[in-house]
């Protein structure tokens, strides 16, 4: 286990925001998992499992957090077949784009809609990332997790997942994903590649994919009621505050223009939520994870 003191969240999140945590623990093998609970107790603070930092809005200042960074980089590799599906095992720390390139090279279809989503495989599973009608968890066969000091395999039947959520009812919260086995379909490489290119350029034309952003910041209240449209109608498309802005391409993308702060981001989100509530009577729920969590 490698340990880094006082890591910067701004350097570890795609929104480029956030203060300083207590420490960062980088996990690379099973012995690191065994030693993790004791090291967390010694450091104090609250553990935050952090992949590529693509769905995080970290607060400013000194933060009572210990970053736990799973660097399980095995795979992707084909490990068998079941019920007409080709099974692919991949470590939670593997970047999602790397998995998608593997799918193209091996002629494995199913995940084409995830192109253009930043982050790690573990993060995509943990939040059931999705786009173009594709959701990550629809392709899970099983996941391997660590909970406390116990490593276990969980089949898809034991998972509960929905729009941007994943839970395991019989496992207490705080589990960490170690690896994932996916069930994919044999398909023509050219067709997969063509579909991914189409999806990427479609996304690029409508979303600020190269900006400092955490992706969509609010969940859609309903499939026919996208948060971006509500924000646009409430006057927040392109709205700016303190170096932060809602994108002029897509109103549900909060971007850091290079001089923003978490305080400004949170203030802008609060303003936008209130504007939508007043106009439409709807309370938008954050899709981005705010850390530390707001006190209740």
C-alpha positions in Angstrom: 0.0 0.0 0.0 1.4 3.4 -1.0 0.4 6.4 1.2 0.5 10.0 0.2 0.0 12.7 2.8 -2.3 15.7 2.3 -3.4 15.0 -1.3 -5.2 17.6 -3.3 -8.8 16.8 -4.4 -8.5 19.5 -7.1 -5.7 17.4 -8.7 -7.7 14.2 -8.5 -11.1 15.1 -9.8 -12.3 16.0 -13.3 -14.0 19.1 -12.1 -10.6 20.3 -10.7 -12.1 21.4 -7.5 -11.6 20.6 -3.8 -9.3 21.1 -0.8 -6.8 18.8 0.9 -7.5 15.4 2.4 -5.7 13.8 5.3 -4.0 11.1 3.2 -4.3 9.0 0.1 -4.0 5.2 0.3 -3.3 3.5 -3.1 -4.3 -0.2 -3.2 -2.8 -2.6 -5.7 -3.2 -6.1 -4.4 -4.9 -8.4 -1.8 -2.3 -7.7 1.0 -3.3 -4.0 0.7 -6.9 -4.9 1.3 -6.0 -6.8 4.5 -4.0 -3.9 5.9 -6.6 -1.2 4.9 -8.9 -1.2 8.0 -6.1 -0.8 10.5 -4.5 2.0 8.5 -7.9 3.8 8.2 -8.3 3.6 12.0 -4.9 5.0 12.6 -5.4 8.0 10.2 -8.9 8.9 11.4 -11.3 10.8 9.1 -13.8 9.3 6.8 -12.8 7.0 3.9 -13.6 8.1 0.4 -13.3 5.5 -2.3 -12.1 7.5 -5.4 -11.6 6.2 -8.9 -10.9 8.7 -11.6 -12.7 11.4 -9.8 -15.2 12.0 -12.6 -18.4 12.3 -10.5 -17.1 14.2 -7.5 -17.6 17.8 -6.3 -15.2 18.1 -3.4 -15.5 21.0 -1.0 -12.8 23.6 -0.4 -10.4 23.7 2.6 -9.0 20.9 4.8 -11.3 17.9 4.5 -11.7 15.1 7.1 -11.2 12.5 4.4 -8.9 9.6 3.6 -8.8 8.9 -0.1 -8.8 5.2 -0.9 -7.7 4.7 -4.5 -8.2 1.1 -5.9 -5.6 0.5 -8.5 -6.7 -3.0 -9.5 -5.7 -2.9 -13.1 -6.0 -6.5 -14.2 -7.6 -7.2 -17.5 -9.7 -6.8 -19.4 -9.7 -10.5 -20.4 -12.1 -13.0 -21.7 -12.7 -15.7 -19.1 -15.4 -17.9 -20.6 -18.9 -18.0 -21.9 -22.3 -18.4 -20.3 -25.8 -18.4 -21.8 -24.6 -17.1 -25.1 -22.6 -14.3 -23.5 -18.9 -13.8 -23.6 -17.6 -13.2 -20.1 -15.1 -10.4 -19.6 -13.3 -9.8 -16.3 -11.8 -6.4 -15.6 -10.3 -4.7 -12.6 -12.1 -1.8 -11.0 -9.2 0.6 -11.6 -9.1 0.1 -15.3 -10.1 3.2 -17.2 -13.5 2.8 -18.9 -12.0 3.9 -22.3 -9.5 1.1 -22.1 -12.3 -1.4 -21.6 -14.2 0.0 -24.6 -11.1 -0.3 -26.8 -10.8 -3.9 -25.8 -14.4 -4.5 -26.8 -13.7 -3.1 -30.2 -10.6 -5.2 -30.7 -12.3 -8.4 -29.6 -15.7 -7.8 -31.3 -17.7 -7.6 -28.1 -20.9 -5.6 -28.2 -23.1 -4.1 -25.6 -21.2 -1.2 -24.1 -21.1 1.2 -27.1 -23.4 3.7 -25.4 -20.7 4.3 -22.7 -18.3 5.9 -25.0 -17.2 9.4 -24.0 -17.9 8.7 -20.3 -14.7 9.4 -18.3 -13.8 7.5 -15.2 -12.9 3.9 -14.1 -14.8 0.7 -14.5 -15.4 0.5 -10.7 -16.8 4.0 -10.8 -19.1 3.2 -13.7 -20.4 0.2 -11.9 -20.8 2.0 -8.5 -23.0 4.7 -10.1 -24.5 2.6 -12.9 -23.2 5.0 -15.4 -25.1 5.2 -18.6 -25.7 7.0 -21.9 -27.5 6.4 -25.2 -29.9 3.9 -23.5 -27.0 1.8 -22.2 -26.5 1.3 -18.5 -23.4 -0.4 -17.1 -25.2 -2.7 -14.6 -27.3 -4.3 -17.3 -24.2 -6.2 -18.4 -22.9 -7.3 -15.0 -22.6 -11.1 -14.4 -20.9 -10.7 -11.0 -18.7 -8.3 -9.1 -16.0 -8.9 -6.5 -16.1 -6.6 -3.5 -14.3 -6.0 -0.3 -16.4 -5.1 2.8 -14.3 -4.6 5.9 -11.7 -7.3 5.6 -13.9 -9.7 3.7 -13.5 -10.2 -0.1 -16.5 -11.8 -1.7 -18.1 -12.4 -5.1 -21.6 -11.1 -5.6 -23.7 -12.4 -8.5 -26.0 -10.0 -10.4 -29.1 -11.6 -8.8 -28.0 -10.1 -5.4 -27.6 -6.6 -6.8 -30.2 -3.8 -6.8 -29.6 -1.1 -9.3 -31.5 1.6 -11.0 -31.0 5.1 -12.5 -27.4 6.0 -11.4 -27.6 3.8 -8.3 -26.2 0.4 -7.2 -26.7 -1.3 -3.8 -26.3 -4.8 -2.4 -29.1 -5.3 0.2 -27.3 -8.0 2.2 -24.0 -6.1 2.4 -23.6 -3.1 4.6 -22.7 0.2 3.0 -19.1 1.1 2.4 -18.1 -1.8 0.2 -15.4 -1.3 -2.5 -15.5 -2.9 -5.9 -12.4 -4.9 -6.8 -13.3 -6.4 -10.1 -16.3 -6.9 -12.4 -17.3 -9.7 -14.8 -19.4 -8.6 -17.7 -21.5 -10.6 -20.1 -21.1 -9.2 -23.7 -22.2 -10.3 -27.1 -20.0 -11.3 -30.1 -20.4 -8.8 -32.8 -18.6 -7.3 -35.9 -15.7 -5.1 -34.9 -16.5 -2.6 -37.6 -20.1 -2.2 -36.4 -19.0 -1.7 -32.8 -16.4 0.8 -33.8 -18.8 2.7 -36.1 -21.4 2.9 -33.4 -18.9 4.2 -30.8 -17.7 6.9 -33.2 -21.2 8.0 -33.9 -22.1 8.1 -30.2 -18.9 10.0 -29.4 -19.4 12.7 -32.0 -23.1 13.0 -31.2 -22.1 13.5 -27.5 -19.3 15.9 -28.4 -21.7 18.1 -30.4 -24.1 18.4 -27.4 -21.9 18.1 -24.3 -18.7 19.9 -23.2 -16.7 16.6 -23.2 -13.3 18.4 -23.1 -14.1 20.9 -20.3 -13.3 20.5 -16.6 -16.6 18.9 -15.7 -18.1 16.2 -13.5 -20.7 15.2 -16.1 -24.3 15.8 -15.4 -24.8 17.4 -12.0 -28.5 16.6 -11.5 -30.5 13.5 -12.1 -33.4 13.6 -14.5 -36.6 13.7 -12.5 -38.2 11.4 -15.2 -37.1 9.9 -18.5 -39.3 12.5 -20.4 -38.2 15.3 -18.1 -34.4 15.9 -18.5 -32.8 18.1 -15.9 -30.9 19.9 -18.6 -34.1 21.1 -20.3 -35.6 22.2 -16.9 -32.4 24.2 -16.2 -32.4 25.8 -19.6 -36.1 26.8 -19.3 -35.2 28.3 -15.8 -32.5 30.4 -17.5 -29.4 28.6 -16.3 -27.9 27.5 -19.6 -24.6 29.4 -19.7 -25.2 31.0 -16.3 -21.9 31.8 -14.5 -20.8 32.5 -10.9 -17.3 32.8 -9.5 -15.5 31.0 -12.2 -18.1 28.2 -12.5 -20.7 27.9 -15.2 -23.5 25.8 -16.5 -22.4 24.8 -20.0 -23.7 26.7 -23.0 -23.8 23.4 -24.8 -25.8 21.5 -22.2 -27.4 23.1 -19.2 -26.9 20.1 -16.9 -23.1 20.2 -17.2 -21.4 22.3 -14.5 -17.9 23.3 -15.7 -14.9 24.9 -14.1 -13.7 27.7 -16.3 -10.3 27.5 -14.7 -10.6 29.8 -11.6 -13.7 28.3 -9.9 -14.1 27.1 -6.4 -16.3 24.5 -4.7 -18.0 27.3 -2.8 -19.0 29.0 -6.0 -20.1 25.7 -7.5 -22.3 24.9 -4.6 -23.8 28.3 -4.6 -24.6 28.1 -8.3 -26.2 24.6 -7.9 -28.3 25.9 -5.0 -29.5 28.9 -7.1 -30.4 26.6 -10.0 -32.3 24.1 -7.9 -34.3 26.9 -6.3 -35.1 28.4 -9.7 -36.3 25.0 -11.0 -38.3 24.4 -7.8 -40.0 27.8 -8.1 -40.9 27.5 -11.7 -41.8 23.8 -12.0 -42.4 22.6 -8.4 -39.7 20.0 -8.8 -36.7 19.3 -6.5 -33.7 18.3 -8.6 -31.5 15.7 -6.9 -27.7 15.8 -7.4 -26.2 13.2 -9.6 -22.7 14.4 -8.8 -21.4 13.3 -5.4 -20.7 16.1 -3.0 -17.9 15.3 -0.5 -17.9 15.5 2.4 -21.6 14.9 2.4 -23.8 17.8 3.6 -24.5 17.5 7.3 -28.1 16.6 8.1 
